[in-house]
Amino acid sequence: MWSTKLFLIFLLQYCVGLPTKTTTTTCKLNNEDDCLDAVMHPDLSPTPNLKAAQNGEDTQEYWLEKSRDFIRQQANQRPNRNIAKNVILFIGDGMGLATLAAARNLIGGEEAFLSFEKFPYIGLSKTYAVDLTVADSACTATAYLCGVKGNEATIGINGNVVQGDCEGMRNTSHHVTSIAKWAMDANKAAGFVTTTRVTHASPAGVYANIAHREWENDAELKEDCGEDTDLADIALQLIHNGVGSKLKVAMGGGRAQFIGANSITPGKRLDGRNLINEYLSGSAGNAYVTTKQELDNLDLDKTERLLGLFQDSHMDYHLDAVANEQNTQPTLAEMTQKAIEFMQKEENGFFLFVEGGKIDIAHHNVLAKIALDETVEFAKAIELARNITSEDDTLIVVSADHSHSFSLAGYQNRGSDIFGLANGIAEDNKRYLALSYANGPSFDTYFDTKASERRRPEDIIQNSAHDVFPATAPFESETHGGEDVPVYASGPWSHLFTGVYEQNAIPHMMAYASCIGEGLKACET
């Protein structure tokens, strides 16, 4: 019988320590359905127990009790109907469900929980844009910050304006405002923290109205709208427009967007302006920091507003920063802590936006190890925020703007290296990795186009933080994914965030909980 032969093959491979081929080219079972099932669900060879059963996982009572504990936890939940004095929105840029599942392995294994995964209420957000099924970080920022869906690459603009429409951007009737503005109108403070440039797509959603996310400085804007345009680029809007000029905190990278080529540190502006100096001249209480030490030493009691620009462009990946003895940048958690401590002094409360932005950038470059580490760092910032605030008066919402084409697949063993080879051999008699991408710049690294065959992944992975992972289709930059993303909530009115809803509902629910904005308010219903 074929099943007996298959078993003997598996047994032989196990005994000699070889991986198992998970499918057969020609199925010889008599029943077609059984044949198909054998291919789809291969009997992998028994392998050494890489991870011993945890606390009785090998018994049914263990799993029954875990289920009972969860039911008790859920049954004891009581909706918090307090008014949210403070609201903190955390966005893990590009943090889809596959990223979350894989990241757990870095903090203890499949059974582990990232800090926010223990929040009491969870929902799903639909991330499509007005014009795209798979959205970018600009139009999604407009959705989860301004409460309106827009078109690709536009920020703080409704669907009447398409990417690069200079005249459409000029029409202020197309502009929409963010929850940061709604908070300010209610005499609350507002600010943001990011690991990307402070002028990048996600943080720009807090304060900007722009028809193209790339118009971060005047040089980019003038290239598309003309040398004589009077439209304001994103950096200029942060320093001088109605929302940006009133933000209590703005921290991240992107120093080059604010200064010109003739500055001591060359920048990107062509208008001869130094927007950092203009910010400092606005008030003696405006503080500007460029290093972790300066941030640590800042006297918050003497500070009215805080601008922190820690790199010329995006901030360094966390793994690169810790490996660099000359590193001077703070972590996302450290920036988050300082921002919260600063704004907790506000009598009427605050709105804070925090972005783990380099999850996305690592995925675009198929750097799975870095993307997962950035996810863990993001979770640390959330845990810190929850520890130094109260669930009684602070609503914390955690979500993603979109996912990626990132996949956790195969039949790898529990306890195995998430970045390593999965258990099994593909049809080309070569191993495969548990993590991969549907597309991206690593296609040629893993596929020999001249020989028309896949290269052995074990010959490519070098146990480096900058290892690239396989991509199925060649793209200069790996793409986003279009599936729903999770939303986690804790604090006042966090029970609103359950269910499946449009991404643009998120700021309206936060506004309802904190009694701000022009929509429905908890204090009025």
C-alpha positions, 0 to 999 in steps of 0.5 A: 500500500502507498500509505505504508510506503509513505510511512517508511519513507517518513520513518527513514527520513526521520531516522537519518535526520532528513527533512520530509518532502510534503507532497508527491508529484503523482498521487497513487491513492485510489480515491481522488478525494483521499489523494487531494487531501493527502497532498493538501494535508501531508503527513509530516515526519515525526521530529524531535520535540523542540519545545516541551509541553508547557504546564501540561499542554499535553493534557486535555484538562490544560486546554479546558481550563484555559477556555474556562479562564477566558470565558470567566474573563469575558463574562466579568468585563463591564463596559467603562462609560467614563468620559475619556479625558485622554486618548492615545492612538497607536498605529503599527504601520503595516502591522497585519495579522501575520506580522503579529503572529510571527512577532510573538515568537520573539517574546516567548513563542506562539502562546505568548501575547504582545502587550496590547493583545490582552486588551479587553476589546478587539475589532476589525477595520476595513482599510480600502480607500476611495480609489484603491482596494489596497491602500497606502499610509496617506489615505489611511491616515486620513481615515483613522485620524480625520474620519473620512476616506480619501484617495491614494497618496492624499492626506487630510483631503476628501475624495474630490481630490486625487493624487497630485491635484494642486488646484484641488488641494487649494480648495479648502472646502476639500480639506478635512481636520483630524481628531487632534484639531477636535481635541484642541478645539475642546481645550485639550493638548495634542501631539504625535510621536513616530519612528519615521520622518515627522513629515511622513504620511502617517504623522502628517495626517495629524496636521496636514492637508496635502494632495501628495504625500511626497510634498514633504518639502518645498522642492518636491511641491514646486516640482509638481505644482510650479516654482511660483506656487503658494501652496504649503508643503508638509514641513511648512504646515507643521511649523506654521499652519493652524494645527501644526503650529499648536501641537504640544509634541512632535517627535521623530526623524526628518530634520532635512525637510526643515532646512536648506542645502546651505545649512550646516547639516544639508537639507532639502529645502530650496526656499532658503528658510530654516523652519527649525529656527522659525519654530524656536523664534516663535516662543521662548518656551519652544524646545528643540531636541536632537538626541536622547540625552537632550530629551532626558535632560529637558525641563518639562516645567519650562517647556511650552512645546516640544519638537524632537528631530533625531535623524535627518530622515527616518529614525534608525531601525531599533536593531541598528541603533542598539548595535551602534555604539554612537547611537544617540536616538531614543526608542519609541517607548522613551519618546512615548513616555516623555510625550505622555509625561509632558501632556499629563500636565494638561488640565483638560487632557490630551490626544496623542498619536504614536506610530511604529512606522518602521514596521512598514519600511522593513516589510517593504524591503523584505526585512522580516527580522527587523519588521518583527523586532520593530513590532516588539518595540511598538508593543513595549511603547504601548505597555509603557503607556498603559502602565503610566496612565489610568484605564479610568480616564485614558482610552488607548486604541491600537491598530494598523493602517494596512497589512503587507503581502507578508506570510507565515506559512508551511508546517514548521514545528513549534519551538523552531526558529521563526526565521529558519527553515520550515519542516518539509521539502518543496516539489523542487526538492529544496527547503523553504522558509516559514516567512515569505512575501508575495512580492518584493525586491528579493525575487532575484536573490532567491530565484536563479532566472538563468537556470529557471530554478529556486536557490537553496534558502539555507545558502542565502540566510546569513543569520543577520538582522538584514537578511532578506526573505523570499518574494514570489514576484519581482517588485522594487518594493514589496507591496501592502496587503488589503485585508482587514486589520485588528483594532484593540481598545482599553479604557473608557468606551473601549467596547465601541471598538468591537465588530467589523467597521470602516477605518474612518469610524475610528476617530469618531469613536474616540471623539465620542468617548472623549466628548469632542468634535462635532459628531455624537458625544458620550456626554450628550447621549 
